[in-house]
Amino acid sequence: MIKKQYANQARLRRHLRVRKKIAGVTARPRLCVFRSANQIYAQIVDDSQGRTLVAASSRDADMAAIKAAPVAGGEGEEATPEAYRGIEQNRRIQQAFKVGHLIAQRAQAAGITRVVFDRGGYIYHGRVAALADGARKGGLDF
């Protein structure tokens, strides 16, 4: 039996289970993540209005301008989170961190400082954790 074809269906079921508990409102919109094989996308959504307020992805032209990268614990910096320790030099991990930083910058420009994090049914590990960490270091509170 091929189990790979059911992986996305299982993720969508997990996502629906998470979405029953969280919702983005005007005071605290939802930061949702979508992760494909090579790219990562994030958007801040106000569910009460049904609108996307801010979006960022690893395909954006602004990605080249961001120099932020996760550090493995230097002076004055906290250590790399356990969720992506050992792979912080991975290109896609760094890309996800930059997307988190970019969406935080765009959210602050739009006047958004507090969000609810929606991991999209993915495990909070690797690229998803790196994106969340980049958004926190960029100034978002969740």
Number of C-alpha atoms within 10 A of each C-alpha: 4 5 6 8 9 10 9 12 11 13 15 15 13 16 16 13 13 15 15 8 7 13 18 22 16 13 11 20 25 25 30 19 23 16 16 7 6 9 14 23 20 25 21 27 24 21 15 11 10 10 11 14 16 20 19 25 23 21 14 12 9 13 16 10 9 12 8 17 17 21 14 14 11 9 6 6 9 10 13 18 18 10 16 19 13 11 14 21 14 12 10 19 22 21 26 30 29 30 30 34 29 26 26 28 20 17 24 15 11 11 9 21 17 17 22 19 19 24 24 22 20 20 13 16 16 20 26 26 22 29 29 27 20 26 25 16 16 21 18 23 15 14
